[in-house]
Amino acid sequence: MLNKYARAFFTRVLTPFAAFLIRRGVSPDAVTLLGTAGVVAGALVFYPRGEFFWGTVVITLFVFSDLVDGNMARQLGRSSRWGAFLDSTLDRVADGAIFGGFALWYAGKGHDDVLCAVSIFCLASGQVVSYTKARGESIGLPVAVNGLVERAERLVISLVAAGLAGMHKFGVPGIQVLLPIALWIVAAGSLVTLIQRVVTVRREAAEADAAAAEAGKNENASHGSEAAK
């Protein structure tokens, strides 16, 4: 839901920066790789130690590379299948690092096995939600549904909550509860989104199979009529 509006806004904001990088000879692929490396480092260095505020600051600085690289490619007229593949693949790596960082914290010094499991569920469900759409489209189905919680929502909810929860170390009392709440929201929303996409693919597959069967019957009837002549 956030993709449509957030991307349009940040594309306008980041266009001058993308143009600056192009003038400096930086390639879109380099931005994609650097951005992913920054997100992974921020998540796996800071989050397992409970440094949620600074980890979120680092991640946020690099997460916008997902918009910058695409903007650069469009300005250069180099939009390609390889760029789309690399971007999508590294998005999964970044997401895995973020929720993996949460899981490591709760499995270690966070001392909460339930929230560790919820974090792992968020990691896995996010990957599967993306896979269902990609797999449905690969077999020729439109997968005409976005779902309740897509990648943008997962990141915004989780990172905002983590950043605010990290302010507990600056003396803000009770605010650390926001991260567990956010993880439960993301887990529930991801489950709903997964169900929405599976149901949609099942319906579209049934409709496509029925249409193919009907076309086959019509073709056989046409051949039979010609043979009778």
Buried (B, 14 or more C-beta within 10 A) or exposed (E): EBEEEBBEEBBEEBBEBBEEBBEEEBBBBBBBBBBBBBBBBBBBBBBBBBBBBBBBBBBBEBBBBBBBBBBBBBBEEEEEEEBEEBBEEBBBEBBBBBBBBBBBBBBEEBEEEEBBBBBBBBBBBBBBBBEBBEBBEEEEBEBEBBBBBBBBBBBBBBBBBBBBBBBBBEEEEEBBEBBBEBBBBBBBBBBBBBEBBBEBBEEBBEEBEEEEEEEEEEEEEEEEEEEEE
